[in-house]
């Protein structure tokens, strides 16, 4: 009997044609992933009535569209959600994004008795979920009836926001979502500018974390 420390082993390896086909398949898969990533993160789902929820940080152009939808739809209230303002709060009239957005809505002609402000606790983590919790408490405090909610947000933030609002509010509520276009880049060509790449990829990572690891 002989003892050896090595042995011969035969294995199949890709030829240049095999490598070329593999690279093509990877490239096609990557292109399909990128092409469908923005629509996945920015879904459009009913219901579109009941209580409208507006994330307080959305830009003026998106808020204009939200107001048009509110006036044309069957809504009882419009709730402004969000967190305190962290930059420039010392020189601003409002201390939070929801308060600022409520003032914008009032200036645009929405009656004050239809506007509800809910401000989340100041926290650097899980802000969207905390905003949803604050909104849940606001619904209870104002005795707002109905279980249909329509979340209006901007860009690829929509899927994660809707999921976290559903977690905070529970299965008794039906939450629709509308994702309005970003103002800083073209949604169809988000991968052609740094702002779009940063926004979409970071939101995809945040959604993956919230989906798999976040447990309130």
N, C-alpha and C positions, 0 to 999 in steps of 0.2 A: 504493500500500500504506500502510495506517495501522497505527500501533503503539499498543496500549492496555495498561494495567497491571492492569485489572480486567475481569471478564466476568460476565454474568448467569448464574445457575445455578438450576435448578428442582429441588426435591426433595420427596419425600413426608414428611409429618410425622404423628405420631399424633394422632388426634382425642381428645376427652375420654373417649369410650368405649374407645378403644384404650389410653389411659393407665390407665383403671380396670381393664381386663382384665389388663394387664401387672402392675399392683400386686397384683391378686388372685392371679395365678400365682406371683409372687415370695413372697407371704405363705404360700400353700399349700406351696410348696417349702421355705420356711424352717421351717414347722411340722413337716413330714415329717422334715426333717433333725434338728430338736431332739427329736422324739418317738423317733427311732431311735438317737440318739447314745449314750445310756447303755447300751442293750443291746449296741450294737456294741463299746463299750469294755470291757464286762464280760461276755465270752462264757462259755459252759459247754461244755467239750469233754472227751471221754474221752482216755486211759484214767483210771480211778479206782482204781488199784491199784499195787503195786510199792513205790516209795519216796515218801512224802508230803513235800512241801516246804512249810514254813510261813515266810512272811516275818515276821521277828521283831518288826516294829513294829505288828502287828495288835492291835486292842483286845481286852479280856478276853471280851466277848460273842462275837466271832468265833472266838477261840481255843477257847471252850467247844464251839462247833459243829464245829470242826476235830477236836477230841478225840473227839466222838461219831462222826464219820465214820471216824476212824482205828480206833476200837475195833470198828466194825461192818464195816469193809472188810478187804481182803486186802493188808495192808502189812507190810513187813519192818522198816522204819526210818522215823523222822520227823526230817527235817533242818531245823534252824533257821538261817535265813540273815539277812544284814543287815550293818549297818555299826556302827562305834563310836558310843556315845552322846555327843552334843556338848553337851547342856544338862544341867547338874546332875550331871555325872559325878563331881565331887569329893565329893559327899555320898551317892552311891549305892554299893551293894555291887557292882554289875556295871558293867563298862566298855563293854559292847556290847549291842545289842538281842537278838542271838541267845542270848547267855549269860543274859540276863534271861528270855527266853521259854523256854529250856531249864529254868530253875528253876521257872517257872510250870507247865510240863508235868509235871515231877517231882512238884510239889505236888498235881497233879491225878491222880496215880496212874500215869502212864506210866513203865514201867521205865527206869532210867538207861541200860541197855545197848541200848535201842532209840532213844535220843536222840543225834543227832549235831549238833555245833555248828560252823558255818563262818562266820568273820568276815572281811568284806572289808577291804581296805586303806582307811585314812582318806583320803577324797578327796571334794571337793565336786561333781565332775562324774561322770556315768555311774555312779551308785551301784548301780542295779539290775543293770547288766551286770557290775560288779565283784563284786557279791554272787553272781551266777551263776558267775563264774570261780572264786571261793573255794569254792563248792559243788562244782564240777567237781573241784577239787583234793582236797576232802574225800572225795568218792566214791572217788577213786584211793587216797588215804591209808588209808581204812578198808576197802578191797577190797570195796566194796559191789557185788554182782552184780545183773544185771537192767537192762533198758533202759526200763522203764515208770516214768515219774515223774508225780506228781500235785501240781501247784502250787496251794496254797490261799492266796488273798489277799483283799483287801477292795475293793469298789467298782470304779470305772472304771480301776483300775490294772492289771487283769488282762490285757488284750490286749497291752499294751506289755511287761509282765513276761514273759509267755509267749514273745513274740517274741525278747526279749533273752536269755532262758534258752536258747532254741533256738539262737541264734547262738553262745552260749558253749559249749554242749555238743555241737553238731553233729547231723547227720542220723541218727546211729545211735540216738539216744534219741527215744522217743515221749513227748511232754509234754502231759498233760491239765491242765485248769485249772478251778477253781471260784472264783467271785467272790462272797463273802459280802456281806451288806448293810452299808452304812455305819451307824454309830451316831448320827451327827450330823444326818442328814437322810433323808427318804423318797426312795428311789431312783426311784419312779414320778413324783414331783413335784419332781425335783431343781432345776428351773428356777424354783421358787417361793421359794427361800431363797438368801441370799448364799453360804453355805457350799457348797451344791450347785453353783451356777453357777461359783464359783471352782474347785472340785474338778474338775468335768467338763470345762470349757473348757480349763483348764490341762493336763489329762491328754490332751485331744485334740491340743493343740499339741505336747506332748511326744511323743505317739505319731507324729504326722506327721513330726517331726524325726527320730526314731529310724528310721522306715520309709524315709525318703528320703535322709537325709544321714549317718546314723551307720554307720560301717564300722570294726569292731574290727580 
